[in-house]
């Protein structure tokens, strides 16, 4: 089963969704994440072990490669697709409580901004590393973040923005969240965002790439 777990992590790393998938070329005709996850479950491997020793390892390697510009958005999307295909088999166990996730991460693109590629990449990487993700979508106002926090006590919050014109909204939302839920931890990111801006608006963490955020979350469970 150890070999199958390693194979599953490679399927996620290289974006091998299932046996019929032609991508990547070097794995053509081989079982993908779909088949291997099912084989592991049928063989008695726990869903928790499949997540932590298979899927998460693969997504971690993808995150590091993405940070180092060794892979790009299309590869990350294929890896996320492979991960999500395997997660279909595991989710019933999470819902039943038999397997557990690390915590909850609420994310949304801030009010006035309709861009979602960066947000979606972060969601995929965070979920692939064992977290439950509550994706609020785009153009999200402060009250929706606060409602989601009240529904998921102890969750982390991620605010995304691509436009410089929506950075004031990120500041307003951060301050509203901190006022309503003082213990909430808020992460900010996006093309115009900097560490200095993060400190200025009272957010807790800024990361220039998804892997940095994942590392912060894992260190602050």
C-alpha positions in Angstrom: 0.0 0.0 0.0 3.0 2.3 0.5 3.8 2.0 -3.2 0.2 3.0 -4.0 0.3 6.0 -1.7 3.5 7.2 -3.4 1.9 6.6 -6.8 -1.2 8.6 -5.7 1.1 11.5 -4.7 2.8 11.4 -8.1 -0.6 11.4 -9.8 -1.5 14.6 -8.0 2.0 16.1 -8.5 1.8 15.6 -12.3 -1.9 15.9 -12.8 -2.8 12.3 -13.7 -6.6 12.3 -13.2 -7.6 8.8 -14.3 -6.5 6.0 -16.6 -8.1 7.4 -19.7 -6.4 10.9 -19.2 -3.7 11.5 -21.8 -1.9 13.9 -19.5 0.9 13.8 -18.6 2.2 11.9 -21.6 4.8 9.9 -19.5 1.9 8.4 -17.5 -0.4 7.6 -20.4 -2.4 4.3 -19.9 -1.5 4.1 -16.2 -4.0 4.3 -13.4 -4.7 7.8 -12.2 -5.8 9.5 -8.9 -9.3 8.2 -9.4 -8.5 4.5 -9.6 -5.7 4.6 -7.1 -7.7 6.3 -4.4 -10.4 3.6 -4.9 -7.9 0.8 -4.7 -6.4 2.2 -1.5 -9.8 2.4 0.2 -10.8 -1.1 -1.0 -7.5 -2.4 0.3 -8.2 -1.0 3.8 -6.1 2.1 3.9 -7.7 4.8 6.0 -9.1 7.9 4.3 -6.9 10.0 6.7 -3.8 8.2 5.5 -4.8 8.6 1.9 -5.2 12.3 2.4 -2.0 13.0 4.5 0.4 10.5 2.9 -0.9 10.7 -0.7 -2.8 13.7 -1.8 -1.2 16.3 0.5 2.3 15.3 -0.4 1.6 15.7 -4.0 0.0 19.1 -3.6 2.8 20.2 -1.4 5.3 19.4 -4.1 3.2 21.3 -6.7 3.0 24.3 -4.4 6.8 24.4 -4.0 7.3 24.1 -7.8 4.8 26.8 -8.4 6.6 29.1 -5.9 9.9 28.4 -7.7 8.3 29.0 -11.2 9.0 25.4 -12.2 5.4 24.8 -13.1 2.6 27.3 -14.0 -1.1 27.8 -13.6 -2.2 25.0 -16.1 -0.2 22.4 -14.3 -1.6 23.5 -10.9 -5.1 23.2 -12.3 -4.4 19.7 -13.5 -3.0 18.7 -10.2 -6.1 20.2 -8.4 -8.3 18.2 -10.8 -6.5 15.0 -9.9 -6.7 15.8 -6.2 -10.4 16.6 -6.4 -11.1 13.4 -8.4 -9.6 11.4 -5.5 -11.4 13.5 -2.9 -14.7 12.4 -4.3 -14.0 9.0 -2.8 -12.9 10.4 0.5 -15.5 13.1 1.2 -18.1 10.7 2.6 -15.7 9.7 5.3 -15.1 13.4 6.2 -18.8 14.1 6.3 -19.3 11.1 8.6 -16.5 12.2 11.0 -14.5 9.0 10.3 -11.8 11.2 8.9 -11.0 14.8 9.8 -9.6 17.9 8.2 -7.1 20.3 9.8 -9.5 23.2 10.1 -11.6 25.6 8.1 -10.4 28.3 5.7 -12.9 31.0 4.5 -11.9 32.8 1.3 -13.3 35.4 -1.0 -12.4 38.1 -3.4 -13.2 41.4 -1.8 -16.0 43.8 -2.6 -15.7 45.5 -6.0 -13.3 42.9 -7.4 -14.6 40.1 -9.7 -11.2 38.3 -10.3 -11.1 34.8 -9.1 -8.1 33.0 -10.6 -5.8 33.7 -7.7 -8.5 33.0 -5.2 -9.2 29.7 -6.9 -5.6 28.7 -6.9 -5.3 29.4 -3.2 -8.5 27.4 -2.5 -7.2 24.4 -4.4 -3.8 24.4 -2.6 -5.3 24.9 0.8 -7.9 22.1 0.3 -5.3 19.8 -1.1 -3.3 20.3 2.1 -6.1 18.9 4.2 -8.3 21.9 5.0 -12.0 22.5 4.6 -12.5 25.5 2.3 -15.5 27.8 2.4 -15.3 29.7 -0.9 -17.5 32.8 -0.8 -16.8 33.7 -4.4 -16.1 37.3 -5.7 -17.3 40.8 -4.8 -17.7 39.7 -1.2 -18.8 42.3 1.4 -17.6 42.3 5.1 -20.9 41.0 6.4 -20.7 37.8 4.4 -17.2 37.1 5.8 -18.5 37.7 9.3 -21.5 35.5 8.8 -19.2 32.7 7.5 -17.0 33.1 10.6 -19.9 32.9 12.9 -21.0 29.7 11.2 -17.4 28.3 11.3 -15.9 29.3 14.7 -12.1 29.3 14.7 -11.8 29.5 11.0 -9.1 31.4 9.2 -10.1 34.1 6.7 -8.4 34.8 3.3 -9.1 38.1 1.4 -8.0 38.3 -2.2 -7.7 41.3 -4.5 -6.3 41.9 -7.9 -7.1 45.6 -8.5 -5.4 48.4 -6.6 -8.8 50.1 -6.6 -10.2 47.4 -4.3 -7.4 47.6 -1.7 -9.4 50.1 0.4 -12.2 47.5 0.5 -9.7 45.0 1.8 -8.8 47.4 4.5 -12.4 48.1 5.5 -13.3 44.4 5.5 -10.3 43.4 7.6 -11.2 46.0 10.2 -14.8 45.0 10.2 -13.9 41.3 10.7 -11.5 42.2 13.5 -14.1 44.4 15.2 -16.9 41.7 15.0 -14.6 38.7 15.7 -11.5 40.0 17.4 -9.8 36.6 17.6 -10.2 36.0 13.8 -7.0 35.6 11.9 -7.0 37.3 8.5 -4.7 36.5 5.5 -4.4 38.9 2.6 -3.0 38.4 -0.9 -3.1 39.4 -4.5 -1.0 41.2 -7.1 -1.1 44.7 -5.5 -0.8 43.5 -1.9 2.4 43.8 0.1 3.6 42.8 3.5 3.7 46.5 4.4 0.0 46.9 3.4 -0.9 43.8 5.4 0.6 45.4 8.5 -1.0 48.7 7.8 -4.5 47.4 7.7 -4.1 45.1 10.7 -4.2 41.7 8.9 -2.3 38.8 10.3 -0.4 37.4 7.4 0.5 38.2 3.8 1.9 35.6 1.4 3.0 36.2 -2.2 2.2 32.6 -3.2 -0.3 29.8 -2.1 2.4 27.6 -0.6 3.4 30.3 1.8 -0.2 30.6 3.0 -0.4 26.8 3.4 2.7 26.8 5.5 1.4 29.5 7.7 -1.9 27.7 8.2 -0.2 24.4 9.0 2.0 26.2 11.6 -0.9 27.9 13.3 -3.5 25.1 13.6 
